[in-house]
């Protein structure tokens, strides 16, 4: 089972929701999140073997008091989120809110992906990881029928994955032709070329768009320059964006993001060591490498000056539950979804007096 708290009135009154992680159904709503309340409920069900929870100390104490034999699993999402918060806080002490530097000239920059394109690319990356995993399991001796049952996929899909030799090819969504040649248009405009000359020049490079699209880009740039709305010699990167790039695995960054990040490292050398630290952490989480994660924890605990010392200190006090997070498939993802649905159902705060009504609606509607 899994347990998590939810707010009747955020910051003031909390309850506890309990779900069966195997049948994926809610079991109970408790009127508060006090350890004695949770302990009393757990004692009624001595057959419970595994409990997934967050890092709330009261939940840990409640489970231990009810039955010391219960395996406690620290929900991965919660301790990863805490690491991200610690990372953002520490990064704010190293770099300003906006990082600025001057560029000597224009270079070809890859067009950033839209949210939809990022979703498609991530989905294809995850699919390729799954394909490689299935191929490895097949090499280890598992037949197609067994793989189909374990991964809950059609036999034909399993067969297709086993025969796949290359990752899925990512295709950009439809772009305006002028977007692909924007850097060339800007460079030619800076050299004093007219719109007509720019149009004919990029046509020779393969541009198949319209003349008016080129004219619109050139006119916008000239207008911004006329009124001093842009400084073509400066580059601005928000600290929040730099943090997002550093938090990603290096393989998930494009060339433009890597170049900008390297420039930031040159301006603020101390950020480079933080990047190395966070990449080790992300790699351990991504690959579920418990030994690498424990090694990372020991390194952070070696000195109070390390950026994640206090984070590692808190995890050390709950180390067995953290280990179980790497070794166990259970998590609180189900409960987070149920809590969101719970918020939709209650709409108006019921309070403690209406808990039974709310519980009845949840258990039958969810």
C-alpha positions as CSV (number, residue, x, y, z in Angstrom):
1,X,0.0,0.0,0.0
2,X,0.9,3.7,-0.2
3,X,0.1,6.6,2.0
4,X,0.3,10.3,1.6
5,X,-1.2,13.4,3.1
6,X,-3.6,15.9,1.5
7,X,-4.9,19.3,2.5
8,X,-8.4,20.1,3.8
9,X,-7.1,23.6,4.2
10,X,-3.5,24.1,2.9
11,X,-1.0,25.0,5.6
12,X,-3.6,24.3,8.4
13,X,-5.5,21.0,8.2
14,X,-4.3,17.8,6.6
15,X,-5.7,14.3,6.2
16,X,-4.2,11.0,5.0
17,X,-5.1,9.0,2.0
18,X,-4.3,5.3,1.8
19,X,-4.3,3.3,-1.5
20,X,-3.7,-0.3,-2.5
21,X,-0.8,-0.2,-5.0
22,X,-1.6,-3.6,-6.5
23,X,-5.3,-3.1,-7.2
24,X,-4.7,0.7,-7.7
25,X,-7.7,1.6,-5.6
26,X,-8.1,3.9,-2.6
27,X,-8.6,2.2,0.8
28,X,-9.3,4.9,3.3
29,X,-9.2,8.6,4.2
30,X,-8.0,9.5,7.7
31,X,-9.1,12.6,9.4
32,X,-5.5,13.8,10.2
33,X,-1.9,12.8,9.6
34,X,-0.8,12.2,13.2
35,X,1.4,9.1,13.7
36,X,-1.0,7.6,16.3
37,X,-3.9,7.8,13.8
38,X,-1.9,6.1,11.0
39,X,-0.5,3.5,13.5
40,X,-4.0,2.6,14.7
41,X,-5.2,2.0,11.1
42,X,-2.1,-0.1,10.2
43,X,-2.5,-2.3,13.3
44,X,-5.9,-3.4,12.0
45,X,-4.3,-4.9,8.9
46,X,-1.2,-7.0,10.0
47,X,-0.8,-8.6,6.6
48,X,0.5,-5.3,5.0
49,X,4.1,-6.0,3.9
50,X,5.2,-2.9,1.9
51,X,4.4,0.8,2.4
52,X,5.4,3.5,0.0
53,X,5.6,7.0,1.5
54,X,7.3,10.4,1.3
55,X,9.9,11.7,3.8
56,X,7.4,12.8,6.4
57,X,8.8,11.8,9.8
58,X,5.5,11.1,11.3
59,X,4.6,8.5,8.6
60,X,8.0,6.8,9.2
61,X,7.4,6.6,13.0
62,X,3.8,5.4,12.5
63,X,4.7,2.5,10.3
64,X,7.6,1.4,12.6
65,X,5.3,1.6,15.6
66,X,2.6,-0.5,13.9
67,X,4.9,-3.2,12.5
68,X,8.7,-3.1,12.4
69,X,8.6,-5.8,9.7
70,X,6.9,-3.6,7.1
71,X,9.2,-2.7,4.3
72,X,9.2,1.1,3.9
73,X,9.8,2.6,0.4
74,X,10.8,6.3,0.1
75,X,9.0,7.6,-2.9
76,X,11.5,8.5,-5.5
77,X,9.7,11.6,-6.8
78,X,9.7,13.2,-3.4
79,X,13.5,12.9,-2.7
80,X,14.3,13.9,-6.3
81,X,12.1,17.0,-6.0
82,X,13.9,17.9,-2.8
83,X,17.3,17.5,-4.6
84,X,16.0,19.9,-7.3
85,X,15.0,22.5,-4.7
86,X,18.4,22.2,-3.0
87,X,20.1,22.6,-6.4
88,X,18.1,25.7,-7.4
89,X,18.8,27.3,-4.0
90,X,22.5,26.7,-4.2
91,X,22.7,27.8,-7.9
92,X,21.1,31.2,-6.9
93,X,24.2,31.8,-4.7
94,X,26.6,31.3,-7.6
95,X,25.1,33.2,-10.5
96,X,22.8,36.2,-10.9
97,X,19.2,36.0,-12.0
98,X,20.2,36.9,-15.6
99,X,23.6,35.9,-17.2
100,X,24.8,38.2,-19.9
101,X,27.8,38.2,-22.2
102,X,28.8,39.8,-25.5
103,X,29.1,37.8,-28.7
104,X,31.6,38.7,-31.5
105,X,29.3,37.6,-34.3
106,X,26.4,35.5,-35.3
107,X,26.6,31.8,-35.5
108,X,24.2,29.3,-36.8
109,X,21.9,28.3,-34.0
110,X,19.7,25.2,-33.9
111,X,16.0,26.1,-33.8
112,X,14.8,25.1,-30.3
113,X,12.2,22.4,-30.1
114,X,8.6,23.2,-29.2
115,X,6.9,21.6,-26.3
116,X,5.1,19.2,-28.6
117,X,8.4,18.3,-30.3
118,X,10.1,17.7,-27.0
119,X,7.3,15.4,-25.9
120,X,7.6,13.4,-29.2
121,X,11.4,13.2,-28.9
122,X,11.3,12.1,-25.3
123,X,8.6,9.5,-26.1
124,X,10.9,8.1,-28.9
125,X,13.9,8.0,-26.5
126,X,11.9,6.1,-23.9
127,X,10.6,3.8,-26.6
128,X,14.2,3.0,-27.7
129,X,15.2,2.3,-24.1
130,X,12.3,-0.2,-23.9
131,X,13.3,-1.8,-27.2
132,X,16.9,-2.3,-26.0
133,X,15.6,-3.7,-22.7
134,X,13.3,-6.2,-24.5
135,X,16.1,-7.2,-26.9
136,X,18.4,-7.9,-23.9
137,X,15.8,-10.0,-22.2
138,X,15.3,-12.0,-25.4
139,X,19.1,-12.6,-25.6
140,X,19.0,-13.8,-22.0
141,X,16.6,-16.6,-23.0
142,X,13.1,-15.2,-22.6
143,X,10.7,-16.1,-25.5
144,X,8.3,-13.8,-27.2
145,X,5.2,-15.1,-25.3
146,X,6.8,-14.5,-22.0
147,X,8.0,-11.0,-23.0
148,X,4.5,-10.2,-24.2
149,X,3.0,-11.1,-20.9
150,X,5.6,-9.3,-18.8
151,X,5.5,-6.1,-20.8
152,X,1.8,-6.3,-21.6
153,X,2.4,-5.9,-25.3
154,X,1.1,-7.7,-28.4
155,X,3.3,-10.5,-29.6
156,X,3.7,-8.8,-33.0
157,X,5.0,-5.7,-31.2
158,X,7.5,-7.7,-29.3
159,X,8.7,-9.4,-32.5
160,X,9.0,-6.0,-34.2
161,X,11.1,-4.6,-31.3
162,X,13.4,-7.6,-31.3
163,X,14.1,-7.1,-35.1
164,X,14.6,-3.3,-34.7
165,X,18.3,-2.4,-35.4
166,X,18.2,1.4,-35.0
167,X,16.4,3.9,-32.8
168,X,13.3,5.7,-34.0
169,X,14.1,8.7,-36.3
170,X,12.9,12.0,-34.9
171,X,11.4,14.3,-37.5
172,X,10.8,18.0,-36.7
173,X,7.2,19.2,-37.0
174,X,6.4,21.5,-40.0
175,X,8.4,24.8,-39.8
176,X,8.2,27.9,-41.8
177,X,11.1,27.8,-44.4
178,X,12.1,31.3,-43.3
179,X,12.8,30.0,-39.7
180,X,15.4,27.6,-41.1
181,X,17.3,30.5,-42.8
182,X,16.9,33.2,-40.1
183,X,20.6,33.3,-39.2
184,X,21.7,33.6,-42.8
185,X,19.1,36.4,-43.3
186,X,20.4,38.3,-40.3
187,X,24.0,38.0,-41.4
188,X,23.2,39.1,-44.9
189,X,21.2,42.1,-43.6
190,X,24.0,43.2,-41.4
191,X,26.3,43.3,-44.4
192,X,23.9,45.9,-46.0
193,X,22.2,43.6,-48.5
194,X,18.7,44.5,-49.7
195,X,15.7,42.3,-49.1
196,X,15.8,41.2,-52.8
197,X,19.5,40.4,-52.6
198,X,19.0,38.4,-49.4
199,X,16.1,36.5,-51.0
200,X,18.1,35.5,-54.1
201,X,21.1,34.6,-51.9
202,X,19.2,32.1,-49.7
203,X,17.3,30.8,-52.7
204,X,20.7,29.5,-53.9
205,X,21.2,27.8,-50.6
206,X,17.9,25.9,-51.0
207,X,15.3,28.2,-49.5
208,X,11.9,27.5,-51.0
209,X,9.7,30.0,-49.1
210,X,8.1,33.2,-50.1
211,X,9.7,36.6,-50.7
212,X,7.3,38.3,-48.2
213,X,8.5,36.0,-45.3
214,X,12.0,37.2,-45.8
215,X,10.9,40.8,-46.0
216,X,8.9,40.5,-42.7
217,X,12.0,39.2,-40.9
218,X,14.3,42.0,-42.3
219,X,11.8,44.8,-41.6
220,X,11.3,43.6,-38.0
221,X,15.1,43.5,-37.3
222,X,15.6,47.0,-38.8
223,X,12.7,48.4,-36.8
224,X,14.1,46.9,-33.6
225,X,17.5,48.3,-34.4
226,X,16.1,51.8,-35.2
227,X,14.3,52.1,-31.8
228,X,17.1,50.5,-29.8
229,X,15.0,47.5,-28.8
230,X,17.8,44.9,-29.3
231,X,21.5,44.7,-28.7
232,X,22.8,42.2,-31.2
233,X,26.2,42.0,-29.4
234,X,24.7,40.6,-26.1
235,X,23.4,37.3,-25.1
236,X,21.0,36.9,-22.1
237,X,20.3,33.6,-20.3
238,X,18.0,33.4,-17.3
239,X,19.4,31.5,-14.3
240,X,16.2,29.4,-14.3
241,X,17.0,28.2,-17.9
242,X,20.6,27.5,-17.0
243,X,19.4,25.4,-14.0
244,X,17.0,23.5,-16.3
245,X,19.9,22.7,-18.7
246,X,22.2,21.6,-15.9
247,X,19.5,19.3,-14.4
248,X,19.1,17.5,-17.7
249,X,21.4,14.6,-18.6
250,X,24.0,15.7,-21.0
251,X,22.8,13.4,-23.8
252,X,19.4,15.3,-23.7
253,X,21.0,18.7,-24.6
254,X,21.3,20.1,-28.1
255,X,24.4,21.8,-29.4
256,X,23.0,25.3,-28.8
257,X,22.2,24.5,-25.1
258,X,25.7,23.0,-24.6
259,X,27.4,26.1,-26.1
260,X,25.4,28.5,-23.9
261,X,26.1,26.4,-20.8
262,X,29.8,26.3,-21.6
263,X,29.8,30.0,-21.9
264,X,28.2,30.3,-18.5
265,X,30.8,28.0,-17.0
266,X,33.5,30.3,-18.4
267,X,31.9,33.3,-16.6
268,X,31.2,31.4,-13.4
269,X,33.8,28.5,-13.0
270,X,32.4,27.4,-9.7
271,X,29.2,26.3,-11.5
272,X,31.1,23.6,-13.4
273,X,31.8,21.5,-10.3
274,X,28.1,21.8,-9.3
275,X,27.2,20.5,-12.8
276,X,29.5,17.5,-12.4
277,X,27.9,16.8,-9.0
278,X,24.3,17.0,-10.3
279,X,25.1,14.9,-13.4
280,X,26.4,12.0,-11.2
281,X,23.2,12.2,-9.1
282,X,21.0,12.2,-12.2
283,X,22.9,9.3,-13.7
284,X,22.4,7.3,-10.5
285,X,18.7,8.0,-10.4
286,X,18.2,7.4,-14.2
287,X,19.9,4.0,-14.2
288,X,18.8,3.0,-10.7
289,X,22.4,2.5,-9.8
290,X,22.3,2.1,-6.0
291,X,26.0,1.8,-5.5
292,X,26.7,5.0,-7.5
293,X,24.0,6.8,-5.5
294,X,25.5,5.7,-2.1
295,X,28.9,6.7,-3.3
296,X,27.5,10.1,-4.2
297,X,25.9,10.4,-0.7
298,X,29.2,9.6,1.0
299,X,31.0,12.2,-1.1
300,X,28.4,14.9,-0.1
301,X,28.6,13.9,3.5
302,X,32.4,14.3,3.5
303,X,32.2,18.1,4.1
304,X,29.6,20.6,5.2
305,X,30.7,22.9,2.4
306,X,29.3,20.5,-0.2
307,X,26.2,21.7,-1.9
308,X,24.1,18.7,-1.0
309,X,25.5,18.0,2.5
310,X,22.2,18.6,4.4
311,X,20.2,16.9,1.8
312,X,22.4,13.8,2.1
313,X,22.3,14.1,5.9
314,X,18.5,13.9,5.8
315,X,18.5,10.9,3.5
316,X,21.0,9.1,5.6
317,X,18.6,9.1,8.5
318,X,16.1,7.2,6.3
319,X,18.7,5.2,4.3
320,X,16.9,1.8,4.2
321,X,13.8,3.4,2.8
322,X,15.9,5.1,0.2
323,X,17.6,1.9,-0.8
324,X,14.2,0.3,-1.1
325,X,13.3,3.0,-3.6
326,X,16.0,1.7,-5.9
327,X,15.3,-1.9,-5.3
328,X,11.5,-1.8,-5.3
329,X,9.0,-1.0,-8.1
330,X,6.6,0.8,-5.8
331,X,6.1,4.5,-5.7
332,X,3.5,7.1,-4.7
333,X,2.6,8.1,-8.3
334,X,-0.8,6.5,-7.9
335,X,-1.5,8.5,-4.7
336,X,-0.5,11.8,-6.4
337,X,-3.1,11.2,-9.1
338,X,-5.8,10.2,-6.6
339,X,-5.1,13.4,-4.6
340,X,-5.6,15.5,-7.7
341,X,-8.9,13.7,-8.3
342,X,-9.8,14.2,-4.7
343,X,-9.3,18.0,-5.1
344,X,-11.7,17.9,-8.1
345,X,-14.3,15.9,-6.1
346,X,-14.4,18.0,-3.0
347,X,-14.3,21.4,-4.7
348,X,-15.5,23.1,-1.6
349,X,-13.7,22.2,1.6
350,X,-15.7,19.7,3.6
351,X,-13.7,19.9,6.8
352,X,-13.4,17.2,9.4
353,X,-17.2,17.0,9.9
354,X,-17.8,16.0,6.3
355,X,-14.9,13.5,6.1
356,X,-17.2,10.4,6.0
357,X,-19.2,11.9,3.2
358,X,-16.1,12.7,1.3
359,X,-14.6,9.2,2.0
360,X,-17.8,7.5,0.7
361,X,-17.7,9.6,-2.5
362,X,-14.0,8.9,-3.0
363,X,-14.1,5.1,-2.4
364,X,-17.1,4.7,-4.8
365,X,-16.3,7.2,-7.4
366,X,-12.5,6.7,-7.7
